[in-house]
Amino acid sequence: MIDLKNEVASLISSSVEALDLDTVYGLLEYPPDEKLGDVSLPCFKLSKTMRKAPPAIAAELSAAIDVTDSVFERVEVVGGYLNFFISHAEFAKSVISDVISSENYGSSTMGNGKTVVFDYSSPNIAKPLHIGHLPSTVLGNSLYRIYSYLGYNSVGVNHLGDWGTQFGTMIVAYKKWGSKEEVEKGGVKELVRLYVKFHKEEENDPSLRDQARATFAALENGDKEAYELWSWFRDLSIQECKRIYDILGVEFDHYTGESFYEDKMMPVVEELRQKNLLVESEGAQIVDLSEYNMPPCIVLKSDGGTIYATRDLAAILYRKKTFDFDKCIYLTATQQNLHFKQIFKVTELMGYEWAKNLIHAPFGMISLATGESMSTRSGVTIWLEDVINQATAKTLEIIKEKNPDMENKEAIAKQMGVGAVIFSSLSTSRIKDVSFSWEDALNFDGETGPYVQYTHARACSVLRKAENVTGNITKLTEDAEYRVARVLYDFPAKIVAAMENNEPSVITRYVIDLSREFNRFYHDCQINTDDEEVKQTRLAITLAVKQVLSKGLWLIGLEAPERV
């Protein structure tokens, strides 16, 4: 792939002996306005070594450089800047050829030999996935794909919330008001009904809380009945989650929930004790973090019980030992910022230098447009499957209206409905809070997943209708052709930026920009023209766009339908 900065650095270093390629490359920048060129060399930092004013250096370099036989058509001096302007035709030809000739344009080997563990989705069992689980699930899935595309060994872990007092709650509720027949019939939603009922009844009967604690204690101590019920609830929950994950196209390499670490926590507690990190506070065992302006990290409660921090510390050590990760990235809401700062700091205090590779990539909270926060306990929530079903149904209505004779309407509606839901979650910076409304989630106009999917299908349609596509780029005549190539050129850099910032919205923004530029090209430039060279060039552009849109959609977890 052509590297514009490298091209400029090579031109300058080969023309001026005093300047080596690496030094020049490090000084180059992309101007904020294309009128100032495509690549610019600010000469200010060179004035000290070259003992000249920046404008004089720029003028001297300009006179020494020959852009003949390069992708640049001219060089201009503006004050202390040396600005390079690319030849639109040569540049577009180079980029489009690169895209077409590569099965995985923008992929890289930069991550070869490195492992990244992703902790994402992580729902509590005995509850269906709700809209609040969407960000973690699709962010983790997208980052898993982005890192893999750049050569990393990605490991996806679903850290299920399958341990704790709430499961004593579920068992008590089931034994009081549930039945095997109703749970088998209603599945996880019946478990939710029992969970909500428990908390309503608890308002009038506080002793239920003590029963729940006692039941969970029995579960921790291996009570057979409690364990069998817990295992049943867990299996039902995982089965239900996997069904929704399949719809979303999300996969995990491991389902290792909190219960998995039950026998791995005490060794961690003992290690903390041996390293003199544990102190007693009001009967609890804590790690004092006041020196780091944080509240204490509770490791053991006053009754000797473990908590989230204990299990997460055990998980960290297990993952490092098992996967020897180079990064371990947690996708959870901003509400857990303090929790992860605490356990990362404790890991560091334990003497593990690699604690710096523990990363929390937080995302904003989802609330309802009414202003309410979602809560399964109070029964205020929106099930993720309901959102997907409504989006799919709306898409099917649109397809039936616009293209009633289309084959496989239901399958395509599902692809685009699911795409709309995923894209809506990834379309903005992950850190932003979101107010969920049905109207926004099901809006198919403007900058949405279906818009990008439709553009991909449009490119496929153009290519299907062509008698042959040679991939030859011989005659570029319009500025719109160059502009598409300019956006295509940015794809590899956008993937790297998305990885470096753990921010899939970089890709969602990119595929919108590419779709918009291609649709302008489609509108302004007749593709099926009598001039065969122009026709084949424009078909090659269309093919390149199709390939990059398809890959971009895949990176954010969307399918790329070929017909809409």
C-alpha positions in Angstrom: 0.0 0.0 0.0 1.2 3.5 -0.9 2.5 5.5 2.2 2.3 9.2 1.3 4.6 10.2 4.2 7.1 7.6 3.2 7.0 8.8 -0.4 7.7 12.4 0.7 10.5 11.3 3.1 12.1 9.3 0.4 12.0 12.2 -2.1 13.6 14.6 0.4 16.2 12.2 1.9 17.3 11.1 -1.6 17.7 14.7 -2.7 19.4 16.2 0.4 22.2 14.1 2.0 22.0 15.9 5.3 18.4 14.6 6.0 17.8 11.0 6.6 14.5 9.3 5.9 13.4 8.6 9.5 14.0 12.2 10.6 12.0 13.6 7.8 9.2 11.0 8.2 8.8 12.0 11.9 8.4 15.7 10.9 5.7 15.2 8.2 2.0 15.9 8.8 -1.2 15.9 6.9 -2.5 19.5 6.4 -6.0 20.3 7.8 -7.0 21.8 4.5 -6.4 20.0 1.1 -5.7 23.5 -0.4 -2.4 23.3 1.6 -1.5 20.0 0.0 -1.7 16.4 0.8 1.5 16.1 2.9 3.4 18.9 4.5 6.9 19.3 5.9 7.1 22.1 8.6 10.7 23.2 8.4 10.9 25.0 11.8 12.6 22.1 13.7 15.2 21.9 10.9 16.3 25.5 11.3 18.7 24.8 14.2 20.6 22.0 12.4 20.6 23.6 9.0 21.2 27.1 10.4 18.7 28.8 8.2 15.3 30.4 8.5 12.4 27.9 7.9 11.2 29.7 4.7 14.7 29.5 3.2 15.0 25.8 4.1 11.6 25.1 2.4 12.7 27.0 -0.7 16.0 25.2 -0.9 14.4 21.8 -0.5 11.8 22.6 -3.1 14.5 23.5 -5.6 16.3 20.2 -4.9 13.4 17.9 -5.2 12.2 16.3 -8.5 8.7 14.9 -8.3 8.9 13.4 -11.8 7.8 9.7 -11.8 6.3 10.0 -8.3 2.7 10.2 -7.1 3.2 13.9 -6.6 2.5 16.5 -9.3 3.9 19.6 -7.6 5.5 21.1 -4.5 4.8 24.5 -3.1 6.4 26.7 -0.5 4.2 28.5 1.9 6.3 30.3 4.5 8.2 27.7 6.5 6.1 24.8 5.0 6.9 22.6 2.1 3.6 21.3 0.7 3.3 18.3 -1.5 0.3 17.8 -3.9 -0.4 14.4 -5.2 -1.3 13.5 -8.8 -5.0 12.6 -8.4 -4.9 10.1 -11.3 -1.8 8.3 -10.2 -2.8 8.2 -6.6 -6.3 6.9 -7.3 -4.9 4.2 -9.6 -2.4 3.1 -7.0 -5.0 2.9 -4.1 -7.7 1.2 -6.1 -5.2 -1.4 -7.4 -4.0 -2.0 -3.9 -7.6 -2.6 -2.6 -8.6 -4.9 -5.4 -5.4 -7.0 -5.3 -5.7 -7.6 -1.5 -8.2 -10.0 0.0 -7.8 -8.2 3.4 -7.0 -4.6 2.6 -5.9 -2.8 5.8 -5.0 -6.0 7.6 -1.6 -6.2 9.4 0.9 -8.4 11.1 1.6 -5.8 13.8 0.0 -8.0 16.5 1.7 -11.3 15.5 2.8 -13.2 18.6 0.8 -11.0 21.0 -2.4 -12.1 22.9 -5.2 -9.8 23.9 -7.9 -11.0 26.3 -11.3 -9.3 26.0 -13.8 -9.4 28.9 -17.2 -8.4 27.5 -21.0 -8.8 27.7 -20.8 -10.6 31.1 -24.6 -10.7 32.0 -26.0 -12.0 35.2 -27.6 -15.4 34.9 -31.3 -16.0 35.4 -32.0 -12.8 33.4 -32.4 -12.3 29.6 -30.1 -9.9 27.9 -31.5 -6.4 28.0 -30.6 -3.2 26.1 -28.1 -2.3 28.8 -26.0 -5.4 27.8 -25.8 -4.2 24.1 -22.8 -1.8 24.4 -20.4 -4.2 26.2 -21.4 -7.1 23.9 -21.0 -5.3 20.6 -18.0 -3.2 21.6 -16.1 -6.4 22.8 -17.1 -8.3 19.6 -15.9 -5.5 17.4 -12.6 -5.0 19.2 -12.1 -8.7 19.1 -12.3 -8.6 15.3 -10.3 -5.4 14.9 -7.4 -6.8 16.9 -7.6 -10.1 15.1 -7.5 -8.3 11.7 -4.2 -6.6 12.8 -2.6 -10.0 13.6 -3.3 -10.3 17.4 -4.4 -13.5 19.0 -7.8 -12.4 20.4 -9.4 -14.3 23.3 -13.0 -13.5 24.1 -14.2 -14.2 27.7 -17.8 -13.9 29.0 -17.4 -13.4 32.7 -20.9 -14.4 33.7 -22.4 -13.0 36.9 -23.3 -16.4 38.2 -22.4 -16.2 41.9 -23.5 -14.2 44.9 -26.4 -13.6 47.2 -28.8 -12.9 44.3 -28.7 -16.7 43.5 -29.8 -17.3 47.1 -32.6 -14.9 46.2 -33.5 -16.9 43.0 -33.5 -20.2 44.8 -35.8 -18.9 47.7 -38.2 -17.3 45.1 -38.4 -20.6 43.1 -39.1 -22.7 46.1 -41.8 -20.4 47.4 -43.6 -19.4 44.2 -42.2 -21.3 41.3 -42.5 -24.7 39.7 -40.4 -26.9 37.4 -43.3 -26.8 34.8 -43.5 -23.0 34.7 -39.7 -22.5 34.4 -39.5 -25.1 31.7 -42.3 -23.4 29.9 -41.3 -19.7 30.5 -37.5 -20.1 30.6 -35.5 -17.2 31.8 -38.4 -14.8 31.7 -40.1 -16.9 34.3 -37.0 -16.7 36.5 -37.2 -12.9 36.1 -40.8 -12.9 37.2 -39.8 -14.8 40.3 -36.9 -12.4 41.0 -39.2 -9.3 40.7 -41.8 -11.0 42.9 -39.2 -11.7 45.6 -38.2 -8.1 45.9 -41.9 -6.9 46.0 -42.6 -9.5 48.8 -39.4 -8.5 50.6 -40.8 -5.0 51.2 -43.4 -6.6 53.5 -41.3 -9.4 54.8 -37.6 -8.4 55.4 -36.9 -11.9 56.7 -36.7 -13.0 53.0 -33.4 -11.3 52.7 -31.9 -13.4 55.5 -33.3 -16.5 53.9 -31.6 -15.6 50.6 -28.3 -15.1 52.4 -28.6 -18.3 54.3 -29.4 -20.2 51.0 -26.4 -18.7 49.2 -24.2 -19.7 52.2 -25.6 -23.2 51.8 -24.8 -23.1 48.1 -21.2 -22.0 48.8 -20.9 -24.9 51.3 -22.0 -27.4 48.6 -25.6 -28.0 49.5 -26.9 -30.5 46.9 -30.4 -29.1 46.3 -29.1 -25.5 46.1 -26.3 -26.5 43.8 -28.7 -28.5 41.5 -31.1 -25.5 41.2 -28.3 -23.1 40.6 -26.8 -25.3 37.9 -30.2 -25.6 36.2 -30.8 -21.8 36.3 -27.2 -21.3 34.9 -27.6 -23.7 32.0 -31.0 -22.2 31.1 -29.4 -18.7 31.1 -26.4 -19.6 29.0 -28.6 -21.4 26.5 -30.8 -18.3 26.2 -27.8 -15.9 26.0 -26.2 -18.0 23.2 -29.5 -17.8 21.2 -29.3 -14.0 21.3 -25.6 -13.9 20.7 -26.2 -16.1 17.5 -28.6 -13.5 16.3 -26.1 -10.7 16.9 -23.2 -12.7 15.4 -21.3 -12.6 18.6 -19.0 -15.4 19.8 -16.9 -16.2 22.9 -14.0 -18.5 23.4 -14.7 -19.0 27.0 -17.7 -18.8 29.4 -15.9 -18.5 32.7 -18.2 -16.8 35.2 -17.6 -15.8 38.8 -18.3 -19.3 40.0 -15.3 -20.6 38.0 -13.0 -18.7 40.4 -14.5 -20.0 43.6 -11.6 -22.3 44.3 -9.0 -19.8 43.1 -9.7 -17.0 45.5 -8.2 -18.2 48.7 -4.7 -18.6 47.2 -5.0 -14.9 46.1 -6.0 -13.9 49.6 -3.1 -15.8 51.0 -0.7 -14.2 48.6 -2.0 -10.7 49.6 -1.5 -11.7 53.3 2.0 -13.0 52.7 3.0 -9.8 50.9 1.7 -7.7 53.8 -1.0 -6.0 51.8 -4.0 -7.1 53.8 -5.1 -5.1 56.9 -8.1 -5.5 59.1 -10.8 -2.8 59.1 -14.0 -3.2 61.1 -13.7 -7.0 60.8 -13.1 -7.0 57.0 -9.8 -7.7 55.2 -8.8 -4.8 53.0 -6.0 -3.4 50.9 -5.5 0.2 52.0 -5.3 2.5 48.9 -5.6 5.8 50.6 -2.0 6.7 49.4 -3.4 6.5 45.9 -6.5 8.6 46.7 -8.8 5.6 46.5 -11.1 4.0 49.0 -9.9 0.6 50.4 -10.3 -2.4 48.3 -12.3 -4.9 50.3 -11.1 -8.5 49.7 -12.9 -10.3 52.5 -16.1 -9.1 54.2 -16.4 -9.1 58.0 -18.2 -12.5 57.8 -15.2 -13.9 55.7 -17.2 -13.9 52.5 -15.6 -12.9 49.2 -16.8 -10.1 46.9 -16.4 -8.9 43.3 -12.9 -7.7 43.9 -11.8 -11.0 45.2 -13.1 -12.9 42.2 -11.7 -10.3 39.7 -8.2 -10.5 41.3 -8.4 -14.3 41.0 -9.5 -13.9 37.3 -6.6 -11.6 36.5 -4.0 -14.0 37.8 -5.7 -17.0 36.1 -5.9 -15.2 32.8 -2.2 -14.1 32.9 -1.1 -17.7 33.8 -3.4 -19.3 31.2 -3.1 -16.9 28.2 0.1 -14.9 29.0 -1.7 -11.9 27.6 -0.1 -8.7 26.4 -3.3 -6.8 27.1 -6.4 -7.7 29.1 -9.3 -5.3 28.2 -12.5 -5.0 30.2 -15.6 -3.6 28.5 -17.9 -2.4 31.3 -19.8 0.7 32.1 -18.3 3.9 33.6 -20.0 3.0 36.9 -17.2 0.5 37.4 -14.3 2.9 36.9 -13.3 2.9 40.6 -13.6 -0.9 40.9 -11.1 -1.5 38.1 -8.7 1.3 39.3 -8.7 -0.5 42.6 -8.1 -4.0 41.4 -5.5 -2.9 38.9 -3.6 -1.0 41.6 -3.8 -4.0 43.9 -2.3 -6.2 41.2 0.5 -3.7 40.8 1.1 -3.7 44.5 1.4 -7.4 44.4 4.5 -6.9 42.4 3.2 -7.8 39.0 4.9 -5.4 36.5 2.4 -6.5 33.8 -0.4 -4.8 35.7 0.1 -1.9 33.4 -1.4 -4.0 30.6 -4.7 -4.3 32.4 -7.1 -1.9 30.6 -10.6 -0.7 31.4 -12.4 0.6 28.3 -15.5 2.1 29.9 -18.7 3.0 28.1 -21.5 5.4 28.9 -24.6 4.3 30.7 -28.0 3.6 29.0 -31.1 5.1 30.5 -34.6 5.2 29.3 -35.9 8.3 27.4 -38.3 8.7 30.3 -35.3 9.4 32.6 -35.6 6.0 34.5 -32.6 3.8 35.0 -33.2 0.2 34.0 -33.6 -2.3 36.8 -34.6 -6.0 36.5 -35.3 -5.9 40.3 -38.1 -3.3 39.8 -39.2 -4.7 36.4 -38.1 -1.6 34.5 -36.1 -2.8 31.5 -36.2 -3.4 27.7 -35.3 -6.8 26.5 -32.7 -6.8 23.8 -34.6 -9.4 21.7 -37.6 -7.1 21.7 -35.5 -4.3 20.1 -34.1 -6.7 17.5 -37.5 -8.1 16.6 -39.0 -4.6 16.2 -36.1 -3.4 14.1 -36.4 -6.5 11.9 -40.1 -6.1 11.5 -39.8 -2.5 10.5 -37.1 -3.4 8.0 -39.3 -6.1 6.5 -42.1 -3.5 6.1 -39.8 -1.2 4.2 -38.5 -4.0 1.9 -42.1 -5.2 1.1 -43.0 -1.7 0.2 -40.0 -0.9 -1.9 -39.1 -4.3 -3.4 -42.1 -6.7 -2.9 -40.6 -9.3 -5.4 -37.3 -9.6 -3.6 -36.3 -13.1 -2.7 -35.3 -13.9 0.9 -36.9 -10.8 2.3 -37.1 -12.2 5.8 -33.3 -13.0 5.9 -32.3 -9.7 4.6 -34.7 -7.8 7.0 -33.0 -9.7 9.8 -29.5 -8.7 8.6 -30.5 -5.1 8.4 -32.6 -5.0 11.5 -29.8 -6.5 13.6 -27.4 -4.1 11.8 -29.5 -1.1 12.8 -29.4 -2.1 16.5 -25.6 -2.8 16.5 -24.7 0.3 14.5 -26.7 2.5 16.8 -24.7 1.4 19.7 -21.3 1.8 18.0 -22.0 5.0 16.1 -20.8 7.4 18.8 -17.8 7.5 21.2 -18.2 4.6 23.7 -17.8 7.0 26.6 -21.0 8.9 25.9 -24.2 8.2 27.9 -27.1 7.1 25.9 -30.8 7.8 26.4 -32.6 4.9 24.8 -35.7 5.6 22.8 -37.6 3.3 20.4 -37.8 6.1 17.8 -34.0 6.6 17.6 -33.2 2.8 17.7 -35.6 2.1 14.8 -34.7 5.2 12.7 -33.4 4.0 9.3 -32.7 7.4 7.8 -29.4 9.2 7.8 -26.2 7.8 9.3 -27.3 4.3 10.1 -26.2 0.7 9.6 -28.9 0.1 7.0 -27.6 3.1 5.0 -24.1 1.5 4.8 -25.6 -2.0 4.1 -27.7 -0.5 1.3 -24.7 1.2 -0.2 -22.9 -2.1 -0.2 -25.8 -3.8 -1.9 -25.9 -1.0 -4.5 -22.2 -1.6 -5.3 -23.0 -5.3 -5.7 -25.9 -4.6 -8.0 -23.7 -2.5 -10.3 -21.1 -5.3 -10.5 -23.8 -7.9 -11.1 -25.2 -5.9 -14.0 -21.8 -5.4 -15.7 -20.9 -7.9 -18.4 -17.4 -8.2 -17.1 -15.1 -6.5 -14.5 -11.5 -6.5 -15.5 -10.2 -4.4 -12.5 -8.2 -2.2 -14.9 -7.8 1.4 -13.9 -6.7 3.3 -17.0 -8.8 6.4 -17.4 -9.8 8.6 -14.5 -11.6 11.7 -15.6 -13.6 13.0 -12.6 -12.7 14.5 -9.3 -15.4 12.3 -7.7 -13.3 9.2 -8.6 -10.3 10.6 -6.8 -12.3 11.5 -3.7 -13.5 7.9 -3.4 -9.9 6.7 -3.7 -8.8 9.2 -1.0 -11.3 7.8 1.5 -10.3 4.2 0.6 -6.7 5.1 1.3 -7.6 6.0 4.9 -9.0 2.6 5.8 -5.8 0.9 7.1 -5.1 4.0 9.3 -8.6 4.0 10.7 -8.4 0.4 11.7 -5.2 1.1 13.6 -6.7 4.2 15.2 -9.8 2.1 16.3 -7.4 -0.4 17.9 -5.1 2.1 19.6 -8.1 3.9 21.2 -10.3 0.8 21.7 -12.9 2.8 19.8 -15.0 0.9 17.1 -16.9 4.2 16.4 -13.8 5.1 14.3 -14.8 2.4 11.9 -18.6 3.2 12.0 -17.7 6.8 11.1 -15.4 5.7 8.3 -18.0 3.4 6.6 -20.5 6.2 6.7 -18.0 8.5 5.0 -17.1 6.0 2.4 -20.8 5.2 1.7 -21.5 8.9 1.3 -18.5 9.5 -1.1 -19.4 6.4 -3.2 -23.1 7.5 -3.5 -21.9 10.9 -4.7 -19.7 9.2 -7.2 -22.6 7.0 -8.3 -24.8 10.0 -8.8 -22.2 12.2 -10.6 -20.4 9.6 -12.8 -22.1 7.3 -15.2 -20.6 3.9 -14.8 -22.1 2.0 -17.7 -20.7 4.3 -20.4 -19.7 3.6 -24.0 -16.1 4.4 -23.2 -14.8 1.0 -22.2 -11.7 2.4 -20.4 -13.8 4.8 -18.3 -16.4 2.0 -17.7 -13.8 -0.5 -16.4 -12.1 2.2 -14.3 -15.4 3.0 -12.6 -16.3 -0.6 -12.1 -12.9 -1.1 -10.5 -13.7 1.8 -8.1 -17.1 0.1 -7.4 -15.4 -3.2 -6.7 -12.9 -1.6 -4.3 -15.7 0.2 -2.4 -17.7 -3.1 -2.1 -14.7 -4.9 -0.7 -13.8 -2.2 1.9 -17.4 -1.7 2.9 -17.8 -5.5 3.4 -14.7 -5.6 5.5 -15.6 -2.5 7.5 -19.1 -3.8 8.3 -17.5 -7.1 9.4 -15.1 -5.3 11.7 -18.1 -3.7 13.6 -20.1 -6.9 13.6 -22.6 -6.3 10.8 -23.4 -8.4 7.8 -23.0 -7.1 4.3 -26.1 -8.1 2.2 -25.7 -8.2 -1.5 -29.3 -7.4 -2.3 -31.7 -5.0 -0.6 
